[in-house]
Amino acid sequence: MKKDPDMKKWMERRYIVALISYLGVMICQVSVEAKPLNVLFIVIDDLRPEVGCYGNDSMVTPNIDRLAAKGMKFNHAYCQYPVCNPSRSSFLTGKRPDELGIVSNRVSLRKEWPNIITLPQLFRKNGYFTAGLGKLFHQGLDDNGSQTLFRDAASFDFSYKALGNSPKIGKKGEGRKAGEGSIPWCKWLAAEGGDEAQPDGMLAAEAVRVLEEHHDQPFFIGVGFHKPHDPFIAPKEYFDLYPLDKVKLAQDPEDRIPLLKYALPKSYDFSKFTDQDCREIKRAYQACTSFSDAQVGKLFEAMDRLELWDSTIVLLLGDHGYHLGEHGWWNKVTIFELGARGPMIMWVPCAEEMGQETDSVVEFLDIYPTVVDYCGLKAPHKLSGKSLRPVLENPSSTWDKAAYTQVVRGGVGMGYSVRVGPWRFTQWGNDGEGGIELYDHSKDQLEYYNLADQPEYSKLRNRLATLLKKGFPVLN
């Protein structure tokens, strides 16, 4: 039987294309092996997925969106604790908050674990130049209650702190306190002086300088931007991007299931917030997000100029989620989806499926093993996460993993939550004595309708309770 000539030509072309693609990957891999991969690690404080690439068309975030288009966007990435210090301590050591014993902002990682090898420290031990600029590790408090610097001497060859050193003009401008000043940190300022009159602008300039000076040697450079963390201060031009009358506020449905006692912290009372307050604070958060995005853009411009994309892993994430009025809350410290989920985007040179997104449920805890995997390093201790290589190589692959998040709550001890598939299951207290929550994300993405008490979900509830114990051995 003779082959169709057109079919034969089509198969030959297909073979040639596949061969070229394979050779391209092999050449890239040889290049990577010849020269170690660098790492640019960007953490943005209190950033929730309030950016364009996560479906918010009103946001002006072209640089984060650019990375999402270039790399891989994780649609379901979760922190292990929705507060700065426990979250950062976890993903920078590859250990869960319970394993570290760090579940507050007052406990120093180095005080509890003086000899643990952090992610940047591992690179330093392997001959990389390491720099920590801004807030990577949490600022924390020393034994006298004074705030310490954003640095870890064991992890970095070079550290830089901009917070507190900005010029006076950056503290001038139009601003106001929300809620009649009832919550001291809840204030905004449309500042004068431009980007470099703000700590994050100074931070970006210094990060670019460090990149330029050290780009010809293997490096791990971590940059921790402070905004949109409160107080909500950014140059005025970023506020101008968001007209106040165009700001849309969250509206909780009238038929929602009432909140459980421990679902929200008791630390702040937002009842004095007027509609004007809410609009101004959300606008300020969005302005601060666009300001941080612009600083990220300066790093990417340096990456372009120095031709570093083919030799550098780039990871960008927020350290946890944040509420902007949903459930009546304007902060973090919840294990609702909005508190646990954060943006995470990763670019890996030579990975075959860049420019994609994935709905796989992943944990920030998976960052450490992933970076170690791609850079060919040996983990210094048992890591509690998993390498994301299977997802990065094939975003539609089967990824059988749950994400676990916890938070301390006065009166009940701890809240434990697991997200798997479309479900979030939360238990307050070791035996659920503070209540249980169950949400179906296929119908209820903001978690207003608790299904835990409905009899038809009893088998599912029991299965998820068993899965929760798997993630939190203290419950067994």
Secondary structure, DSSP 4 states (H G I P E B T S, - for coil): -PPPHHHHHHHHHHHHHHHHHHHHHHHHHHHHHHSPPEEEEEEETT--S-SGGGT-TT---HHHHHHHHHSEEEEEEE-SSSSHHHHHHHHTTT--HHHHT--SSSS-HHHH-TT---HHHHHHHTT-EEEEEESSS---B-TTSPBPPS--TTT-SEEE--TT-S-GGGG-EEEEESGGGTSTT-EEEEESS-GGGSHHHHHHHHHHHHHHHHTTS-EEEEEEE-TTSSSEEEEHHHHTTS-GGGPPPP---TTPPPPPTTSS-SS---TT--HHHHHHHHHHHHHHHHHHHHHHHHHHHHHHHTT-GGGEEEEEEESS---SSGGG--SS---SHHHHEEEEEEE-TT-TTTTEEEEEEEEGGGHHHHHHHHHTPPPSS--SS---HHHHH-TTS-----EEEEEEETTTEEEEEEEETTEEEEEESTTSTT-EEEEETTT-TT-----TT-GGGHHHHHHHHHHHHHH-GGG-
